[in-house]
Amino acid sequence: MATYGWRKDRSLEEWLYAEGHAFEFFQAVRLLETLYPERVPVGEGSDPSKVVVKFLGKTGLEFPPNEVDHVTPPAHEDEAARMKVNIMSLAGALGPLPHSYTEVLLERLKFNDTAMRDFLDIFNHRLISLLYRVRKKMRLGFDFASPGKDPFTPYFFSLMGLGTPGLGKRFQFPERCLLYYTGLLALKPRSMAGLENIASHFFGVAVKGRMYQGRWYNLEEDQWTSIGTFGKNRTLGQNTVLGGRVWDQERAFRLVVGPLTFRQFEDFLPINPGFRNLCEITRFYTGDEFDFDVQLKLNAAEVPASRLSSRMGPRLGWTSWLRTRFFKNDDDQVVLSPDRLPATSQTGQ
């Protein structure tokens, strides 16, 4: 069933030429650019004979009821379509010229003298073309180009830190998937709330961050304390360390993913893309300053009983439970480290 006001027995092109006044100006011009892709886009060429459409200003003292007066199809292949518009004209009710000029112009048109009108239309065409070009350049989504080919994509990649072409191939998923999160990725400093929002929306599951997950860090040998004539790191209260490792409470955090169904749970195991994608997004967002791990929370009703099988057997430490009864609480025993990612020889697609 056709939408109210649309004709089922004619094409959109035929409707444009028959009832051009029913279209908005920018909609009509965009449609003409789509119909004639071989011609020069509006406002981008220097040869008027090769443009998609030639704009004419509506001359009259009445208040215009719509943006477009009418659209005339090209008479032959080498000619552009013509569009008479009401939104901008040097003469007329909304034009900058005094009404006396419009009255003189109308008087001349009564005697088929179009010289003055044609002269003004030279400037009308250029001004209207620039109006459309400005709208097309500055309105995101106005130009329906494929992802990565529109003028705004490089700006967004630069804001999030991927402006250099070599940086865009660091992910196993298409980097254009991150364009939606430009606002969060461009913020400095970055926050745990921002990471939670990005990960939750990207994967479609709940992701919560737990900060201050302290852990031990091994010290390099040149950081050890030694005494004697050639000792080092032995100033009490400043750089003296007893032992070969230190505890850092602030350097690590944990991402809790879930509750998950069992199928979602398997997607976030290190052998599947979900875990790698989560680690890549997290590392890109936080940088190398922090360490993290991932805790998977499986819905209590989804915990399976372990059954030996040659096809889909349980994986020790990941999907193996000695279940004697149904779980009352969600299972969160599986904690994974990014260090468990399998090696890959392929960069991002």
Secondary structure, 3 states (H helix, E strand, C coil): CCCCCCCCCCCHHHHHHHCHHHCCHHHHHHHHHHHCCCCECCCCCCCHHHECEEEEECCCCCCCCCCEEEEECCCCCCCCEEEEECCCCCCCCCCCCCHHHHHHHHHHHHCCCCHHHHHHHHHHHHHHHHHHHHHHHHCCCCCCCCCCCCCHHHHHHHHHCCCCHHHHHCCCCCHHHHHHHHHHHCCCCCCHHHHHHHHHHHHCCCEEEECCCCEEEECCHHHCCECCCCCECCCCCCCCCCCCEEEECCCEEEEEEEEECHHHHHHCCCCCHHHHHHHHHHHHHHCCCCEEEEEEEECHHHCCCCCCCCCCCCCCCCCCCCCCCCCCCCEEEEEECHHHCCCCCCCCC
